[in-house]
């Protein structure tokens, strides 16, 4: 028994609490190997991004060279120049496609975050009949692939007369089940009921509590939702709903440029780099919030 007690004491002594974080003591070799393993995995995950960037600067003969080489031997900007030249010959100005993408991405992201947060708050902290049923329905809705709802969604949008308008893209953003689930889980785990009750006793209304207490407290969650929503709007073409050239987004025209056969293989690589730039910037701004959000929401 004394041996067990001594082992427990020895294990407790190896734990140091610093700045409210538990740090397990380990050897320098263990720290080195853990850091080396994490760095190796990070490099492995970065390889597709690095390869896409390298391909964008390769001349056409290096893209189809055999045996293929990972790094570029004679870097060139001809691929990007080809994209700009082809974009300048379009019927609709290239700036119009860029405006459409930015408008849809920014407005759609704002709507998604606002409506998801506004819906998640009563589902997490409210007390009304049917709250559990609605929460369960949201979870069940997340199990369906988006392609399953393509036809009924089109019929609804067509029935409302919104085909070939911005509303055909923005209206479905009001029913983002993943966003509602994410925000609800974070509200449940991050905001105690006592805090809300204290605000109500002080005379604060529900909307004031939502904007002054709830939203600042779940910043990590809505910053994460911004990444997912922005990426979804930015990379989608919405070809089922948009037919006018003046309303099409950047991915639509860039995919048309890239789909020009072997001669435009380099332009296709440049298009991939152009399309990934803005989502990467948004991710770098918000990435510190992702880990905290996932640990609270239960998503993996």
C-alpha positions as CSV (number, residue, x, y, z in Angstrom):
1,X,0.0,0.0,0.0
2,X,2.8,2.4,0.8
3,X,4.4,1.7,-2.5
4,X,1.2,2.7,-4.3
5,X,0.9,5.9,-2.3
6,X,4.5,6.8,-3.1
7,X,3.9,6.2,-6.8
8,X,0.8,8.4,-6.7
9,X,2.8,11.2,-4.9
10,X,5.6,10.9,-7.5
11,X,3.1,11.2,-10.3
12,X,1.5,14.3,-8.7
13,X,4.8,15.9,-8.3
14,X,5.4,15.6,-12.0
15,X,2.4,17.9,-12.7
16,X,3.0,21.7,-12.5
17,X,0.2,24.2,-12.8
18,X,1.3,27.4,-14.6
19,X,-1.2,30.1,-15.7
20,X,-4.2,27.8,-15.1
21,X,-2.8,25.3,-17.5
22,X,-1.6,21.8,-16.5
23,X,1.8,21.0,-17.9
24,X,3.2,17.5,-17.7
25,X,6.9,17.3,-17.2
26,X,8.8,15.3,-19.7
27,X,12.4,14.8,-20.9
28,X,14.0,17.0,-23.5
29,X,14.2,14.0,-25.8
30,X,10.4,13.5,-25.5
31,X,9.8,17.2,-26.2
32,X,12.1,17.0,-29.3
33,X,10.4,14.0,-30.8
34,X,6.9,15.4,-30.2
35,X,7.9,18.6,-31.9
36,X,9.5,16.7,-34.7
37,X,6.4,14.6,-35.2
38,X,4.1,17.6,-35.2
39,X,6.4,19.4,-37.7
40,X,6.5,16.4,-40.0
41,X,2.7,16.1,-40.0
42,X,2.4,19.8,-40.6
43,X,4.7,19.6,-43.6
44,X,2.8,16.6,-44.9
45,X,-0.5,18.6,-44.8
46,X,1.1,21.6,-46.4
47,X,2.4,19.6,-49.4
48,X,-0.7,20.0,-51.5
49,X,-0.7,23.8,-51.0
50,X,3.0,24.0,-51.8
51,X,2.6,21.8,-54.8
52,X,-0.3,24.0,-56.1
53,X,1.9,27.2,-55.8
54,X,4.9,25.5,-57.4
55,X,2.7,24.3,-60.3
56,X,1.4,27.9,-60.9
57,X,5.0,29.1,-61.7
58,X,6.0,26.2,-63.9
59,X,6.2,26.7,-67.7
60,X,4.1,24.3,-69.8
61,X,7.0,22.0,-70.7
62,X,7.8,21.4,-67.0
63,X,4.2,20.7,-66.1
64,X,4.1,17.8,-68.5
65,X,7.8,16.8,-68.1
66,X,8.6,13.1,-67.5
67,X,9.7,12.1,-65.0
68,X,7.8,14.8,-63.1
69,X,9.7,17.1,-60.8
70,X,8.2,18.6,-57.6
71,X,10.1,22.0,-57.7
72,X,10.1,24.4,-60.6
73,X,13.4,24.7,-62.6
74,X,12.6,27.9,-64.6
75,X,9.9,29.9,-62.8
76,X,7.7,32.1,-64.9
77,X,4.7,34.4,-64.5
78,X,3.2,33.5,-67.9
79,X,0.5,31.4,-66.3
80,X,-0.9,34.4,-64.4
81,X,-0.5,36.7,-67.4
82,X,-2.6,34.2,-69.4
83,X,-5.3,34.3,-66.8
84,X,-5.4,38.1,-66.8
85,X,-5.3,38.2,-70.6
86,X,-8.2,35.8,-70.9
87,X,-10.1,37.5,-68.2
88,X,-9.7,40.8,-70.1
89,X,-11.4,39.4,-73.2
90,X,-14.6,38.4,-71.5
91,X,-18.0,39.8,-72.4
92,X,-18.4,40.9,-68.8
93,X,-15.6,42.8,-67.0
94,X,-13.5,40.7,-64.7
95,X,-14.2,43.2,-61.9
96,X,-17.9,42.3,-62.1
97,X,-17.2,38.7,-61.3
98,X,-14.9,39.7,-58.4
99,X,-17.6,42.1,-57.1
100,X,-20.2,39.3,-57.2
101,X,-17.9,36.9,-55.3
102,X,-17.0,39.4,-52.6
103,X,-20.6,40.6,-52.2
104,X,-22.1,37.1,-51.9
105,X,-19.2,35.9,-49.7
106,X,-19.3,38.8,-47.3
107,X,-23.1,39.2,-47.1
108,X,-23.7,35.4,-47.0
109,X,-21.2,35.0,-44.2
110,X,-22.7,37.8,-42.2
111,X,-26.2,36.3,-42.6
112,X,-25.0,32.8,-41.7
113,X,-23.2,34.0,-38.5
114,X,-26.0,36.3,-37.4
115,X,-28.9,34.0,-38.0
116,X,-27.1,30.9,-36.6
117,X,-26.2,32.8,-33.4
118,X,-29.6,34.3,-33.0
119,X,-31.2,30.8,-33.4
120,X,-28.7,29.0,-31.2
121,X,-29.2,31.3,-28.2
122,X,-32.9,30.3,-27.4
123,X,-32.2,26.7,-28.3
124,X,-29.3,26.6,-25.8
125,X,-30.7,28.7,-22.9
126,X,-34.4,29.2,-23.6
127,X,-37.3,27.2,-22.1
128,X,-40.2,26.7,-24.4
129,X,-42.1,23.7,-25.7
130,X,-40.5,21.8,-28.6
131,X,-36.9,23.0,-27.9
132,X,-35.5,19.5,-27.6
133,X,-37.4,18.4,-30.8
134,X,-36.0,21.3,-32.8
135,X,-32.4,20.6,-31.5
136,X,-32.8,17.0,-32.5
137,X,-34.1,17.9,-35.9
138,X,-31.1,20.1,-36.5
139,X,-28.8,17.2,-35.7
140,X,-30.7,14.9,-38.0
141,X,-30.6,17.4,-40.8
142,X,-26.8,17.5,-40.6
143,X,-26.7,13.8,-41.5
144,X,-28.0,14.5,-45.0
145,X,-25.7,15.3,-47.9
146,X,-26.4,18.7,-49.5
147,X,-27.1,17.0,-52.9
148,X,-30.2,15.4,-51.4
149,X,-31.9,18.8,-51.0
150,X,-30.9,20.2,-54.4
151,X,-34.2,19.5,-56.1
152,X,-36.6,20.6,-53.3
153,X,-34.4,23.7,-52.8
154,X,-34.5,24.6,-56.4
155,X,-38.3,24.1,-56.5
156,X,-38.7,26.4,-53.5
157,X,-36.5,29.1,-55.0
158,X,-38.1,28.8,-58.4
159,X,-41.6,29.0,-56.8
160,X,-40.5,32.2,-55.0
161,X,-39.3,33.7,-58.3
162,X,-35.7,34.1,-57.1
163,X,-33.9,32.1,-59.8
164,X,-31.1,34.2,-61.3
165,X,-31.0,36.6,-58.4
166,X,-28.7,37.1,-55.5
167,X,-31.5,35.9,-53.2
168,X,-31.2,32.4,-54.7
169,X,-27.8,32.2,-53.0
170,X,-28.4,34.1,-49.8
171,X,-31.8,32.7,-48.9
172,X,-30.5,29.1,-48.2
173,X,-27.9,30.7,-45.8
174,X,-30.7,31.3,-43.4
175,X,-31.0,27.6,-42.7
176,X,-27.4,26.6,-42.0
177,X,-27.9,23.7,-39.6
178,X,-24.2,23.2,-39.0
179,X,-23.8,26.8,-37.9
180,X,-26.8,26.6,-35.5
181,X,-25.4,23.4,-34.0
182,X,-21.9,24.8,-33.6
183,X,-23.1,28.0,-31.9
184,X,-25.6,26.1,-29.7
185,X,-23.0,23.8,-28.4
186,X,-20.6,26.6,-27.6
187,X,-23.3,28.7,-25.9
188,X,-24.3,25.7,-23.7
189,X,-20.7,25.0,-22.6
190,X,-19.4,28.6,-22.3
191,X,-22.2,30.7,-20.7
192,X,-23.5,29.7,-17.3
193,X,-27.2,30.3,-16.5
194,X,-26.2,32.3,-13.5
195,X,-24.7,35.0,-15.7
196,X,-27.8,35.4,-17.7
197,X,-30.0,35.4,-14.6
198,X,-27.9,38.2,-13.1
199,X,-28.3,40.3,-16.3
200,X,-32.0,39.8,-16.3
201,X,-32.2,40.9,-12.6
202,X,-30.3,44.0,-13.5
203,X,-33.1,44.8,-16.1
204,X,-31.4,43.7,-19.3
205,X,-33.6,42.4,-22.1
206,X,-33.0,39.3,-24.1
207,X,-31.6,41.2,-27.1
208,X,-29.3,43.2,-24.9
209,X,-28.1,40.0,-23.2
210,X,-27.5,38.5,-26.6
211,X,-25.5,41.3,-28.0
212,X,-23.7,42.4,-24.8
213,X,-23.0,39.1,-23.1
214,X,-23.6,36.1,-25.4
215,X,-21.9,37.3,-28.6
216,X,-18.7,38.5,-27.0
217,X,-18.5,35.3,-24.9
218,X,-18.7,33.1,-28.0
219,X,-16.3,35.0,-30.2
220,X,-14.2,31.9,-30.9
221,X,-17.3,30.1,-32.2
222,X,-18.5,32.7,-34.6
223,X,-14.9,33.3,-35.8
224,X,-14.7,29.7,-36.7
225,X,-18.1,29.8,-38.4
226,X,-16.8,32.8,-40.5
227,X,-14.1,30.5,-41.9
228,X,-16.5,27.7,-42.9
229,X,-19.2,30.1,-44.3
230,X,-16.8,32.3,-46.2
231,X,-15.0,29.3,-47.8
232,X,-18.3,27.8,-48.8
233,X,-19.6,31.0,-50.5
234,X,-16.3,31.9,-52.1
235,X,-15.7,28.5,-53.8
236,X,-19.2,27.8,-55.0
237,X,-20.5,28.6,-58.5
238,X,-24.3,28.2,-57.8
239,X,-24.7,27.1,-61.4
240,X,-28.2,25.7,-60.7
241,X,-29.6,29.1,-59.7
242,X,-27.5,31.7,-61.6
243,X,-27.7,31.9,-65.4
244,X,-27.0,35.6,-66.2
245,X,-23.3,36.3,-66.9
246,X,-23.5,39.6,-65.0
247,X,-24.4,37.7,-61.8
248,X,-21.9,34.8,-62.0
249,X,-19.1,34.6,-59.4
250,X,-15.4,34.4,-59.8
251,X,-15.1,30.5,-59.6
252,X,-17.4,30.2,-62.5
253,X,-15.4,32.3,-64.9
254,X,-12.0,31.0,-63.6
255,X,-13.1,27.4,-64.0
256,X,-14.1,28.2,-67.6
257,X,-10.6,29.6,-68.2
258,X,-8.9,26.6,-66.7
259,X,-11.1,24.1,-68.7
260,X,-9.3,24.9,-72.0
261,X,-7.3,21.8,-72.5
262,X,-3.6,21.1,-72.3
263,X,-2.7,24.6,-73.5
264,X,-4.3,26.1,-70.4
265,X,-2.9,23.7,-67.9
266,X,-0.6,26.4,-66.5
267,X,-3.5,28.9,-66.3
268,X,-5.5,26.2,-64.4
269,X,-2.7,26.0,-61.8
270,X,-2.7,29.8,-61.5
271,X,-6.4,29.8,-61.1
272,X,-6.2,27.4,-58.2
273,X,-3.7,29.7,-56.4
274,X,-5.8,32.8,-57.0
275,X,-8.9,31.0,-55.6
276,X,-7.1,29.8,-52.4
277,X,-5.5,33.2,-51.5
278,X,-8.5,34.9,-49.9
279,X,-9.8,31.8,-47.9
280,X,-6.2,31.3,-46.6
281,X,-6.1,34.9,-45.4
282,X,-9.4,34.6,-43.7
283,X,-8.2,31.4,-42.0
284,X,-5.0,32.9,-40.8
285,X,-6.9,35.8,-39.2
286,X,-9.4,33.4,-37.4
287,X,-7.4,30.2,-37.0
288,X,-6.7,30.7,-33.3
289,X,-10.4,30.2,-32.5
290,X,-10.8,26.9,-34.2
291,X,-9.3,24.6,-31.6
292,X,-11.2,26.2,-28.7
293,X,-14.5,26.0,-30.7
294,X,-14.0,22.3,-31.6
295,X,-13.2,21.4,-28.0
296,X,-16.4,23.0,-26.8
297,X,-18.7,21.9,-29.6
298,X,-17.8,18.2,-29.7
299,X,-16.9,18.3,-33.4
300,X,-13.8,16.5,-34.7
